[in-house]
Amino acid sequence: MPEIRKASAAQEGALRRFYADAFPERAAFLAEHWEWLYRVGRFPGIEPLVLVDGERVVGHAGAIPVVLSHDGLQHTAIWFVDFSILPAYQAKGHGQALTMAWMALCPRRITFCNDLSMRLFLKIGWTERADASVRSLPLELSGPLARRYGPLAAAAGPALGFGARALVKALTLGAPKIETKPLPLDAGGLAERLDDASAPTRVVRDADWVRWRLLENPRREEHVLAEAGGVSAVFRLFDSLGRKRAHLLHVGPGPAPARAAMVKAFARWALDQGADDLWMAGNDEALLSAAAPILRRSRPLRYAWHGADTALLSVPLPTQGIDSDHDLMFP
Ligand SMILES: CC(C)(COP(=O)(O)OP(=O)(O)OC[C@H]1O[C@@H](n2cnc3c(N)ncnc32)[C@H](O)[C@@H]1OP(=O)(O)O)[C@@H](O)C(=O)NCCC(=O)NCCS
């Protein structure tokens, strides 16, 4: 009978093999960096759980701890991420058992998840909220056309891509001039630009968070800090599965028009960098509305929460692409 253990109690080779089976595209990154990703050791007692059969890892429930602030008080919560049971072990109750054990790690639980896991979570008392989405725009179209309609359709890619780029250029004509630079190493200074301390409920983006999510990120070099109109933002440019991706990860606090203008500035920057795909995520209405005419594809995100602390958990939590593992899911 498989048993549940902390990930650090699994054999390293067994964890590596599980990542290769369950998350093949991200396996190399996870095997090397899982302790960074899940902030192991930073929040005592909180780390991913694994389902082990003999010494073989056959299931995994990842946890990313985060500090939430509500009405001036701070509380630890955990994001449920990288939840998977190997096919031979599915539909036997292991997913539910692992979820219950995972929930015992921390009394405040939040997640973005898919239909399969949402079905399980709703059965054990989680509450769903639908206020977040992903917005994106492909500028290189040969690849997507070939995948969807076959190799012949790829021939239309260059012309359609040219049209898409011309449209982004036109839509971003009035974008503010931004300065981009590598992330500064001053975690406290960066936190001040990114954390909106005036929000009644928020993810606390203090120096500790900045150090983990940005400065100690194994792929830190792919990030830049952008500034315009008194607003700071974090963009990321990287190669993933053969495509050059530009992600708008986070827009810090500031006047609403300057925050919305940052979305335009991001799109223009991504175009100038030769990006194949533009992407952002979250539930910030001002940012999503500004993005709608440019990043025309929209996909809803399923969010759910669980815990007795309903005053904190039942109110909308402002999120952006930098939260949970949205951006980190891209290999
Ligand atoms: C989502 C996932 C982790 C669920 O794991 P699981 O071990 O299959 O979950 P459970 O066995 O607890 O529940 C799944 C189903 O099996 C049923 N079940 C539980 N014990 C059972 C048993 N002994 N016999 C038959 N069915 C059983 C459950 O009632 C449930 O049925 P339902 O979907 O009709 O409600 C798994 O499907 C998975 O790894 N999927 C691929 C990765 C993925 O999508 N992860 C979520 C990312 S957000």
The ligand as an SDF file (V2000), in Angstrom:
LIG
                    3D

 48 50  0  0  0  0  0  0  0  0999 V2000
   -6.0940   14.9300  -10.5730 C   0  0  0  0  0  0  0  0  0  0  0  0
   -5.4510   13.6580  -10.0630 C   0  0  0  0  0  0  0  0  0  0  0  0
   -4.2120   14.0010   -9.2500 C   0  0  0  0  0  0  0  0  0  0  0  0
   -6.4680   12.9010   -9.1690 C   0  0  0  0  0  0  0  0  0  0  0  0
   -5.8060   11.7720   -8.6020 O   0  0  0  0  0  0  0  0  0  0  0  0
   -6.5910   10.3840   -8.2870 P   0  0  0  0  0  0  0  0  0  0  0  0
   -5.6690    9.5600   -7.4660 O   0  0  0  0  0  0  0  0  0  0  0  0
   -7.0810    9.7840   -9.5380 O   0  0  0  0  0  0  0  0  0  0  0  0
   -7.7930   10.9210   -7.3920 O   0  0  0  0  0  0  0  0  0  0  0  0
   -8.8680   10.0390   -6.5940 P   0  0  0  0  0  0  0  0  0  0  0  0
   -8.6220    8.5920   -6.8580 O   0  0  0  0  0  0  0  0  0  0  0  0
   -8.8260   10.4690   -5.1790 O   0  0  0  0  0  0  0  0  0  0  0  0
  -10.2280   10.5170   -7.2320 O   0  0  0  0  0  0  0  0  0  0  0  0
  -10.4230   10.3770   -8.6330 C   0  0  0  0  0  0  0  0  0  0  0  0
  -11.7120    9.6010   -8.9200 C   0  0  0  0  0  0  0  0  0  0  0  0
  -11.5730    8.2380   -8.5150 O   0  0  0  0  0  0  0  0  0  0  0  0
  -12.6600    7.8760   -7.6830 C   0  0  0  0  0  0  0  0  0  0  0  0
  -12.2110    6.8310   -6.7430 N   0  0  0  0  0  0  0  0  0  0  0  0
  -11.5970    7.0290   -5.5600 C   0  0  0  0  0  0  0  0  0  0  0  0
  -11.3370    5.8300   -5.0030 N   0  0  0  0  0  0  0  0  0  0  0  0
  -11.7990    4.8840   -5.8430 C   0  0  0  0  0  0  0  0  0  0  0  0
  -11.7900    3.4710   -5.8310 C   0  0  0  0  0  0  0  0  0  0  0  0
  -11.2750    2.7880   -4.8240 N   0  0  0  0  0  0  0  0  0  0  0  0
  -12.3270    2.8540   -6.8910 N   0  0  0  0  0  0  0  0  0  0  0  0
  -12.8350    3.5250   -7.9260 C   0  0  0  0  0  0  0  0  0  0  0  0
  -12.8520    4.8880   -8.0010 N   0  0  0  0  0  0  0  0  0  0  0  0
  -12.3330    5.5340   -6.9780 C   0  0  0  0  0  0  0  0  0  0  0  0
  -13.0310    9.1550   -7.0030 C   0  0  0  0  0  0  0  0  0  0  0  0
  -14.3380    9.0980   -6.4790 O   0  0  0  0  0  0  0  0  0  0  0  0
  -12.9100   10.1070   -8.1430 C   0  0  0  0  0  0  0  0  0  0  0  0
  -14.0180    9.9750   -8.9910 O   0  0  0  0  0  0  0  0  0  0  0  0
  -14.7420   11.1990   -9.7180 P   0  0  0  0  0  0  0  0  0  0  0  0
  -13.6680   11.8850  -10.5490 O   0  0  0  0  0  0  0  0  0  0  0  0
  -15.7990   10.5730  -10.5070 O   0  0  0  0  0  0  0  0  0  0  0  0
  -15.2280   12.0750   -8.6230 O   0  0  0  0  0  0  0  0  0  0  0  0
   -5.0830   12.7020  -11.2230 C   0  0  0  0  0  0  0  0  0  0  0  0
   -6.1990   12.5430  -12.0540 O   0  0  0  0  0  0  0  0  0  0  0  0
   -3.9040   13.1790  -12.0620 C   0  0  0  0  0  0  0  0  0  0  0  0
   -2.7450   13.0170  -11.7140 O   0  0  0  0  0  0  0  0  0  0  0  0
   -4.2080   13.7800  -13.2310 N   0  0  0  0  0  0  0  0  0  0  0  0
   -3.1870   14.2360  -14.1450 C   0  0  0  0  0  0  0  0  0  0  0  0
   -2.4420   15.4570  -13.6190 C   0  0  0  0  0  0  0  0  0  0  0  0
   -3.3960   16.6120  -13.3250 C   0  0  0  0  0  0  0  0  0  0  0  0
   -4.2250   16.9610  -14.1340 O   0  0  0  0  0  0  0  0  0  0  0  0
   -3.2060   17.2380  -12.1430 N   0  0  0  0  0  0  0  0  0  0  0  0
   -3.9630   18.3780  -11.6970 C   0  0  0  0  0  0  0  0  0  0  0  0
   -3.1840   19.6000  -12.0430 C   0  0  0  0  0  0  0  0  0  0  0  0
   -3.9430   21.0620  -11.3830 S   0  0  0  0  0  0  0  0  0  0  0  0
  1  2  1  0
  2  3  1  0
  2  4  1  0
  2 36  1  0
  4  5  1  0
  5  6  1  0
  6  7  2  0
  6  8  1  0
  6  9  1  0
  9 10  1  0
 10 11  2  0
 10 12  1  0
 10 13  1  0
 13 14  1  0
 14 15  1  0
 15 16  1  0
 15 30  1  0
 16 17  1  0
 17 18  1  0
 17 28  1  0
 18 19  1  0
 18 27  1  0
 19 20  2  0
 20 21  1  0
 21 22  1  0
 21 27  2  0
 22 23  1  0
 22 24  2  0
 24 25  1  0
 25 26  2  0
 26 27  1  0
 28 29  1  0
 28 30  1  0
 30 31  1  0
 31 32  1  0
 32 33  2  0
 32 34  1  0
 32 35  1  0
 36 37  1  0
 36 38  1  0
 38 39  2  0
 38 40  1  0
 40 41  1  0
 41 42  1  0
 42 43  1  0
 43 44  2  0
 43 45  1  0
 45 46  1  0
 46 47  1  0
 47 48  1  0
M  END
$$$$
